[in-house]
Amino acid sequence: MKKFFSNPAVREVLRIFIAIGSALLLGFIITLFISKDPIGAYKAFLTGPFTKFNRFGDWIEESITLTLVGLSVAIAFKANMFSMGTQGQLVLGALVSGVVALYVPLPATLRIPLALICAMAVGFIWGWIPGYLKAHLNANEIVSTLMLNTIAIKIYDYLLVFYIKPEDAGYNVSAIFPPEGTLPSFIPNVPFFNNIYTLFTKNTDITIMLYIVILAVIVAYYLVFKTPFGYKLRMIGSNIKFARYGGIDTKKTMILVFAISGVYGALAGAHMTMGIQHSIITNISISMAFEGIIVAILARNNPLYVPLTALAYGYLRAGANIMERSSDMSREMIAIIQALIILFVTAEQILPTVQKRIEERKEQNSNKEESSLPDGGSHEL
Amino acid sequence: MNFNLVLQGIFSALFIASVLRISTALVLPALGGLITDLAGSINISLEGTMLVSAFTGVIVSGFSHNVWLGVLGGILSGILFSALLAYFHLYLGTNIILAGTALNILASGGTVFLLFMLTGDKGSSSTLASGVVPTVNIPFIQDIPFLGTVLSGHNIFVYGAFLLTFLINKLLYNTKFGVHLRAVGEDPVAATSVGINARRTKFMAILISGFLASLGGLNLSMAYLSSFQRDMTAGRGFIALAAVYLGGRKPWGTVLAAILFGIADALSNQLGTLNIPSQLVQAIPYAITILALVVNGIRTRSQLIEQTKRFQERELSRANTEEQK
C-alpha cells in the first residue's frame, strides 16, 4: 500500500483529484451559505450537462475548444515559455478562417480545408513573432504576447466594424456563413446513419472538428515526446543553459515552439467561428486563453492528458451555466473554484509541507514515548 | 473643419487634464509592477488586485457612508490580496505567473459574484450610493488661465500618483531596502550569500505593489467613476506591466510610458468624432511597446558584444605585454 502511494504517477493523479475535490467542497460550502436551495443548485451544477441532450452537446463543443487552447498553452509551457499569446492567435484564427468561409467562392470540400489552413498559417506567424523576440532579443514573452493579444483584438475589431459587418447590421456581427463555410456534423449524412444524424444536428453543433482534435492531440503528443524537436523542446523546458551547452539550437527550437503553439490557438479560433458561432462576432474570446492555462496545468502540460482535463473542466463550466439558469446561484462561483484548482494544483509545497508536519508530529510522539519510558511512565498530558 | 475641432480639442488644457486623470489608473499599478519586476517576482495579478480594491472601496463606502473607510478598506483588501500571491509564490512554491493568473480569475469572478450577492445586480454597483474622494483646488495656481485647468482641481489620487512616483524612486535608489530589493532581483542566490533575506524582500515588494495597485483600483471606482462596474479595470493591470518595459524599468520612465498609454486612450476618445478608426489608435501604444522591447533587446545585445570585445582586447594586450617581458 505504501509503495502504491509513493509511485509518482499515482501521487500526481491523487493530487489533482484532491485539488478538484477540495475546490468543489469549498464551492459547496459557499453555496450552503448563500443559496436558498443549496442541494438543488449544486445538483444542477454537478449533473447539469447530462440532463438534456443539447446541454451534452454544449459540453462537448466547449471541450473541443478547451482542448485546442489547452494544447496551445501546454506546448509552450512544456518548454518553460510562459506564452500568454493563445488569445491573440485564437482571435486571428477566428478572423482569417471566418473571412475565407464568408468570401472565397469555393465548394465546401475545398473552402473548409483552405479556411483551416489559412487560420493555422496566421497562428504560426502570430506565434513566431514573440518567439523571435524572445530568442534573438531576449524580450520578456509575457509582455510581448500580452501586447500582441491586444493588437490582434484591435485588428479584429477594426476589420469587423469597417469591412466585414454588413452595412445594414445593427450589431457588430458579420453575415451568417454559407453552408459551404460551416463545419459539417461529425456524423456523415448517409442513409445508414440517418436517424442519429438528425438527432445530433437537431440538438447539437458537434462538428468534424471532433476528429481534427483527436488528430491534433496525437500530433502534439508525438511532436513533444517522440521527435527530435520534442526532445529539444523538453530539454529547453528542463534547463535551457544545459540544452545550449549540449549543442541544441535553442533559438530555432524556441521560435518553433511559439509558432506551433500559435497553430493550435488559431485552430481553436476557427472552431469557434466555423463550428459554433457560424459568424464573426465581437468579443469572441474573453477568457478562453486563460481557461487554456488551467486545462494545460491540470494536464501537467502533457498533450495526451489535455483532452481529459478539457472534458473535466468543460463539464464544470457547462454545469455552472446550467446552475445559474436553474437556481439562485450565479455562474461566477465557478471562478472561485477555478482559482482554487490552479492554486492547489500548482502549489508544489502543499503536499511536502503537510507530509513534513505529519512526520514531525510522529517523531515528536515517538520521542515523547521514548523519553517518558525511563521515568517509569509518568504521563503529563 | 471637424479636423480643426479635434486639433483644438487635443491642444486644450482640458485634454491635458483628462490625460492626467486617465493615466493615474495606469501610473499607480505600473509603479507596483516596476517594484516587483526589479525584485525578480513580477506581479501578474495587478489587474485582479485593482479590481478587488475598486470593489471593496465602493462596497465599504456604500454601506458605511464614509468615503475614507472605503479607501482604507480598498487599500487593505489590495494588500491582503497580494499577500495571498506572495504566500503562494514564496512559501508554497507556486509559479508566480500561474498564481497570478489564478488570482486574476478569482478577482474577476469573485467581485461579480459578491456584487450580485450584495446588490442583486451583475453589471454595476450603481444602486449603491458609494462615495467619491474629494478633489483638490490648489490656491493661486487655480487662477492661472491654462495651468490652473491642467494642474488644479484633480482628485487626490492624481496628486498621490506623482508623489508616490517620487517616493518610490527614492525608495528604490536611495535606501538600503531599495538596494537589497534590486540585488535580490538581479541574483537571489548572490544576495542571500551576503546576508539579505531574499524571501522577505520579495514579500515586501509584492505587498507594496499590492498597495499601489489598490490605489489605482480605487481611483477607477471612487474618483474617475463613482461606482463599481464589472471588469472595470479592462486590462489596465496588464498595460501597467507593459509600461514597466516601455519605460526601461526606471520609475520616471515607467510613469512617462503610462502617460503615453493614457494619451492614446484619451486620443481615441477624441478621434471618435473623426473618421479615424479608434481601434487603430488604441493599438498604437501596444505596438510601441513591442518596438521598445526590440530596441531594448538590440541595445543590450550590442552592449554585450562591446563588452566582450573590450574584454578580449584587454586580455590580448595583457598577453602581449607579458610576452614582451
Chai-1 contact restraints between the chains, C-beta under 6 A:
chainA,res_idxA,chainB,res_idxB,connection_type,confidence,min_distance_angstrom,max_distance_angstrom,comment,restraint_id
A,F82,B,I97,contact,1.0,0.0,6.0,A-B,restraint_1
A,L137,B,V294,contact,1.0,0.0,6.0,A-B,restraint_2
A,L137,B,G297,contact,1.0,0.0,6.0,A-B,restraint_3
A,N138,B,G297,contact,1.0,0.0,6.0,A-B,restraint_4
A,A139,B,L293,contact,1.0,0.0,6.0,A-B,restraint_5
A,A139,B,G297,contact,1.0,0.0,6.0,A-B,restraint_6
A,V143,B,L241,contact,1.0,0.0,6.0,A-B,restraint_7
A,V143,B,A242,contact,1.0,0.0,6.0,A-B,restraint_8
A,V143,B,Y245,contact,1.0,0.0,6.0,A-B,restraint_9
A,S144,B,L293,contact,1.0,0.0,6.0,A-B,restraint_10
A,L146,B,F238,contact,1.0,0.0,6.0,A-B,restraint_11
A,M147,B,A242,contact,1.0,0.0,6.0,A-B,restraint_12
A,M147,B,Y286,contact,1.0,0.0,6.0,A-B,restraint_13
A,M147,B,T289,contact,1.0,0.0,6.0,A-B,restraint_14
A,M147,B,I290,contact,1.0,0.0,6.0,A-B,restraint_15
A,T150,B,Y286,contact,1.0,0.0,6.0,A-B,restraint_16
A,I151,B,A283,contact,1.0,0.0,6.0,A-B,restraint_17
A,I151,B,Y286,contact,1.0,0.0,6.0,A-B,restraint_18
A,K154,B,Q279,contact,1.0,0.0,6.0,A-B,restraint_19
A,K154,B,Q282,contact,1.0,0.0,6.0,A-B,restraint_20
A,K154,B,A283,contact,1.0,0.0,6.0,A-B,restraint_21
A,D157,B,Q279,contact,1.0,0.0,6.0,A-B,restraint_22
A,Y158,B,P277,contact,1.0,0.0,6.0,A-B,restraint_23
A,Y158,B,Q279,contact,1.0,0.0,6.0,A-B,restraint_24
A,Y158,B,L280,contact,1.0,0.0,6.0,A-B,restraint_25
A,I293,B,T101,contact,1.0,0.0,6.0,A-B,restraint_26
A,S330,B,F113,contact,1.0,0.0,6.0,A-B,restraint_27
A,S330,B,F116,contact,1.0,0.0,6.0,A-B,restraint_28
A,E332,B,G109,contact,1.0,0.0,6.0,A-B,restraint_29
A,E332,B,V112,contact,1.0,0.0,6.0,A-B,restraint_30
A,E332,B,F113,contact,1.0,0.0,6.0,A-B,restraint_31
A,M333,B,F113,contact,1.0,0.0,6.0,A-B,restraint_32
A,A335,B,I105,contact,1.0,0.0,6.0,A-B,restraint_33
A,A335,B,G109,contact,1.0,0.0,6.0,A-B,restraint_34
A,I336,B,G110,contact,1.0,0.0,6.0,A-B,restraint_35
A,Q338,B,I105,contact,1.0,0.0,6.0,A-B,restraint_36
A,A339,B,A102,contact,1.0,0.0,6.0,A-B,restraint_37
A,A339,B,I105,contact,1.0,0.0,6.0,A-B,restraint_38
A,A339,B,L106,contact,1.0,0.0,6.0,A-B,restraint_39
A,I342,B,A102,contact,1.0,0.0,6.0,A-B,restraint_40
A,L343,B,F88,contact,1.0,0.0,6.0,A-B,restraint_41
A,L343,B,A102,contact,1.0,0.0,6.0,A-B,restraint_42
A,T346,B,T94,contact,1.0,0.0,6.0,A-B,restraint_43
A,T346,B,L98,contact,1.0,0.0,6.0,A-B,restraint_44
A,A347,B,F88,contact,1.0,0.0,6.0,A-B,restraint_45
A,A347,B,L92,contact,1.0,0.0,6.0,A-B,restraint_46
A,A347,B,T94,contact,1.0,0.0,6.0,A-B,restraint_47
A,E348,B,G93,contact,1.0,0.0,6.0,A-B,restraint_48
A,Q349,B,L92,contact,1.0,0.0,6.0,A-B,restraint_49
A,Q349,B,G93,contact,1.0,0.0,6.0,A-B,restraint_50
A,I350,B,L92,contact,1.0,0.0,6.0,A-B,restraint_51
